[in-house]
């Protein structure tokens, strides 16, 4: 018997568990892998986003902007390795300049700090770049994701919560105001809980099918968007994050860093049917073509396969962006169940603000009951 069960120990599940356990609610996180944050969380660029690209009225926008401030504060408090690199978004052609102007206007509408910059200013810290126009986001940066996960786990443990690794969610049913949650670790067992929160990311569709009476028309189909990252050996010539003009499902093959200063490029986007993290090395030519548009001096011999990640998108390949899905009984009709789907980029940046938002929904439920 517990107060809250959270399905999924990625960064979203952990930040929510931190909030609920801090609120005095006994919290258990079910994580099927042998460590937390082992899927989407640990397989992205680790970039702290500013909230530039998303529509003004999206929940995603509000939570990203708030999350940006919270994650820097938390990283400083917990001494998590991070760096506010700042990000240049660049246009390499006249048609891209028009798109850049739209991005600039969107950032302004979202009240995100953004500025137009002179090309010389960009090149001073990033020699060798080829572009026509650039804008600058000072609040963009990078965080060490494994350190972030470890800090969250420490907070949950300190608050009396539990992260149960190697524990798969099997099914759940609501009976007599409690959820009966069936799980499997070394052996099968069940937990009774007042509240249930689905944060299972890539498995969210499968999870919801296994929750008794969850309406099928409220289950968003997961589309697996795979991205590859290539690392660059040798000294990085750039001092800032460099982002080309984004596509419909990606922010472009951009320049990122690890906290040791190593430079990487990615991700691309390829919709796949299965969760396969294998690396397709034949994509190197596509990366070279894309990177060379803004960095003609690229030494292709220094570009090496790094890793892949898969995002849980709820948009089809030909659809435009959808908002984060964070729904309560008002939407799906099951009391004390909060369902999160489509929490992809900027989910990492938004994680602490998503957690506070979910906590407010939970406490509202408690107050009303």
Secondary structure, DSSP 8 states (H G I E B T S, - for coil): -EEEEEE--SHHHHHHHHHHHHTT--EEEE-SSSSTTTTTTTSS--EE--S-SS-TT-HHHHHHHHHHHHHHHHHHHHT--EE---EEEEE-SHHHHHHHHHHHHHHHHTT---EEE-HHHHHHHBTT---SEEEEETT-EEE-HHHHHHHHHHHHHHTT-EEETT-EEEEEEEETTEEEEEEESSSEEEEEEEEEEE--GGGHHHHHHTBTT--GGG----EEEEEEEEEE-S---BSSEEE----SS-S-SEEEE-TTS-EEEE---EEESS------GGGHHHHHHHHHHH-TT--GGGEEEEEEEEEEE-S-TTS-----EEE-HHHH--TTEEEEE---TTHHHHHHHHHHHHHHHHHHHHHH-
